[in-house]
Amino acid sequence: MKVRRREFLGATVAAGVGLSTRRNLVQSSRAADSRIEVLLDEGIGTIHPNIYGHFVEHLGAVVYDGIWVGETSRVPNTGGIRTAIVDALKRIKAPVIRYPGGCFADSYNWRRYRSS
């Protein structure tokens, strides 16, 4: 039996609408028990600036030969960190630099490198 694309899509959409309608009925019965409160007189909290920051992704030469050049490098540095980076971070007032950051942090074993 050969089914045309439009017939297949039509049947799929119809089945999806049926399931969606049934699910909405179940959810609407639960929604009747829910409520939302808007507290107009409540103060708004301050978000600490250290919540926002930057991260260093460990890709290629970003860290080694990029940010970290070593204290004995001919590249101008402050404690081994490229001085141009330090100056740029001061200009943008970066409150926190997270390392490792990005995708590298997804598989980083924090417990292995934890200090005692």
N, C-alpha and C positions, 0 to 999 in steps of 0.2 A: 504494500500500500504506500503510495507516494503522497506526502503531505507538502503542500505549498508553504512557502515561508510566511505569507500573510495569514494563512489559516493557523499555523503553529503559533505565531506571535499573538494572534487574536485569542486563541485558547489559553495561552500563558497569561496574558493580561487579565482575562476574565477570571481565571483561577486566583490570581493575585488579589484582585478586587474582592473576591468572595472571602478569602482569608483575612484580608485587611478589615473588611466590614465586621467579621466575626470578632476579630481582635479588638476593634474599637468598641464594640458593645461590652466586652469584658472590662476593658480599661475605663469606660465611662462609669461603670458601677463602682469601681475603685476610686475614681476621681471624685465621686460624691462625698467620700470620707475625707478628702483633702481640703486644706485651706491655705490661703496666703495672707500673711500679715504685713502691712506696710507701716513701719514705725517712723513717723515723720519727725518726732522729737528726739530721736536717738542721734547721738553724735557720730560723725564719720571718723573712723580710725585713720591713723597715719601709717603708710607703708614704709617700713624701714628701708633706707637707700641701699643697704647691702643685699636686699632681695634681688635687685637688678645688678647686673655685672656683665662680665665678658668671660669667654672661655678660650682656652688654647687647644686647638685640635692637633693631635699628634700625627701630622701628615708630612711625609717627605722630609724636607729640610726646614720645616716651620720652627721646630724647637731647636734642634742642634744645627748650628751654622746660621740660624735665623734669629731667634730670640737669644738663645744661649750661644755665646761665642767663646767663653772661657776667660778667666782672669788674665791669662798671658797672651791673649789675642792682640794683634795689631789693630783690630777694629776697636774704636772707642767703646769702652764698656764700664759699667758700674757693677762691681762684684761678679763679673762674668756675663752680665746681661747687657745686650747691645744698648748703648746710651740713647740712640735714636728712638728705641722702643720705650724706654723709661720716660723720655721727654714727651713722646706722643701720648702715653697713658696719663701723664700729668695734665696735658692739655685737655683731654676729654674727661678728666676727673673720674676715671674708672674706679668704682668703689671696691670691687672684688674681681680678681682674675682666677678662674677655676682651671686647674690642671689636674688630671687630664680632663678634657672636655669633649663634647661632640660624640660621635660614634665610638671613638676609642674608649670612652668611659663606660659604654654598654657592656664591654667584656673585661674591664679592668678588675682585677682581684684585690679589693680594698683590704681584706683581712691579711693577705700575704705581706703587704708592705706596711702594715700598721706598726707604729712604734710601741714598745712595751711600757 
